[in-house]
Amino acid sequence: MDAFRHTARVVATTVAALALATGLSTNAQAANGTLHYVNVNGDDFTTENPANGECFLLVSGAIRVDNRTDSEATVYSDHGCEDPLGSPMPPFSSRDFGEPVPHSVMFG
């Protein structure tokens, strides 16, 4: 019975160490910098260090988007980041929009 407990303890310790090491290496990455946009009403919005792979809504749609981050940004005509508007915006670039205006953006 002692051999079983010892083996179980070794396995549990190994699994815990693996989970800790894997968990630390898979932290969510963020785009370093600022997303700034002006919506169709002329209101300014800013988001600091947006997470890569997360869909962000652009309130009322954007007429100008400034990607002041170190990650590529893709803007979308819909609210769910499914219908891209043109090619992705490179890091540290800006773009003006007419119709249709983007309603969401995703980084990474």
C-alpha positions as CSV (number, residue, x, y, z in Angstrom):
1,M,0.0,0.0,0.0
2,D,2.9,2.4,0.7
3,A,4.3,1.8,-2.8
4,F,0.9,2.8,-4.3
5,R,0.8,6.0,-2.2
6,H,4.3,6.9,-3.1
7,T,3.6,6.3,-6.8
8,A,0.4,8.3,-6.6
9,R,2.2,11.2,-4.9
10,V,5.0,11.2,-7.6
11,V,2.4,11.2,-10.4
12,A,0.4,14.0,-8.7
13,T,3.5,16.1,-8.2
14,T,4.6,15.6,-11.8
15,V,1.1,16.5,-13.2
16,A,1.0,19.6,-11.0
17,A,4.5,20.7,-12.1
18,L,3.5,20.1,-15.8
19,A,0.2,22.1,-15.4
20,L,2.1,25.0,-13.7
21,A,4.7,25.1,-16.5
22,T,2.2,24.8,-19.3
23,G,-0.1,27.4,-17.6
24,L,2.6,29.9,-17.4
25,S,3.6,29.6,-21.0
26,T,0.0,29.9,-22.4
27,N,-0.9,33.3,-20.9
28,A,-3.0,35.5,-23.1
29,Q,-0.9,37.8,-25.3
30,A,-1.9,41.4,-25.7
31,A,-1.2,43.9,-28.4
32,N,1.1,46.4,-26.8
33,G,-0.2,50.0,-27.3
34,T,-3.4,51.7,-27.9
35,L,-6.4,51.3,-30.2
36,H,-8.0,54.7,-30.9
37,Y,-11.1,55.2,-33.0
38,V,-13.6,57.9,-33.8
39,N,-17.2,56.7,-34.2
40,V,-19.9,58.0,-36.6
41,N,-21.1,60.5,-34.0
42,G,-17.6,62.0,-33.6
43,D,-16.9,60.4,-30.2
44,D,-13.3,59.3,-29.4
45,F,-12.7,55.9,-27.8
46,T,-9.4,54.3,-26.7
47,T,-8.5,50.8,-25.5
48,E,-5.1,50.1,-24.0
49,N,-3.2,46.8,-24.7
50,P,-6.2,45.0,-26.3
51,A,-6.0,41.2,-26.0
52,N,-5.0,39.3,-29.2
53,G,-7.8,37.0,-30.5
54,E,-10.6,38.8,-28.7
55,C,-13.3,40.6,-30.6
56,F,-13.8,44.2,-29.6
57,L,-17.0,46.2,-30.5
58,L,-16.6,49.6,-32.1
59,V,-19.5,51.6,-30.5
60,S,-21.8,53.0,-33.3
61,G,-19.2,52.0,-36.0
62,A,-15.9,53.7,-36.7
63,I,-15.1,56.4,-39.3
64,R,-11.4,56.4,-38.3
65,V,-9.3,53.7,-36.7
66,D,-5.7,54.2,-35.4
67,N,-3.9,51.0,-34.6
68,R,-1.2,52.3,-32.3
69,T,-0.2,48.8,-31.2
70,D,2.5,46.3,-32.2
71,S,0.0,43.8,-33.5
72,E,-2.0,43.6,-36.8
73,A,-5.6,44.7,-36.5
74,T,-8.5,43.4,-38.6
75,V,-11.7,45.4,-38.7
76,Y,-15.0,43.9,-39.5
77,S,-18.3,45.2,-40.8
78,D,-20.4,43.1,-38.3
79,H,-20.5,43.1,-34.5
80,G,-19.0,39.6,-34.2
81,C,-15.6,39.8,-36.1
82,E,-16.8,37.6,-38.9
83,D,-16.9,39.8,-42.0
84,P,-13.6,41.5,-42.6
85,L,-13.4,44.9,-44.2
86,G,-10.4,44.8,-46.5
87,S,-6.9,43.7,-45.5
88,P,-5.6,43.8,-41.9
89,M,-4.2,47.0,-40.6
90,P,-0.4,46.8,-39.9
91,P,0.9,47.9,-36.6
92,F,1.1,51.7,-36.1
93,S,-1.2,52.5,-39.0
94,S,-4.4,54.5,-39.4
95,R,-7.4,54.2,-41.8
96,D,-10.5,56.3,-42.6
97,F,-13.7,54.5,-43.4
98,G,-16.8,55.5,-45.4
99,E,-19.7,53.1,-46.0
100,P,-19.6,50.4,-44.7
101,V,-18.0,51.3,-41.4
102,P,-16.4,48.7,-39.2
103,H,-18.3,47.6,-36.1
104,S,-15.7,45.3,-34.5
105,V,-12.0,44.7,-34.5
106,M,-9.6,41.9,-33.6
107,F,-5.9,41.9,-32.9
108,G,-3.3,39.3,-33.7
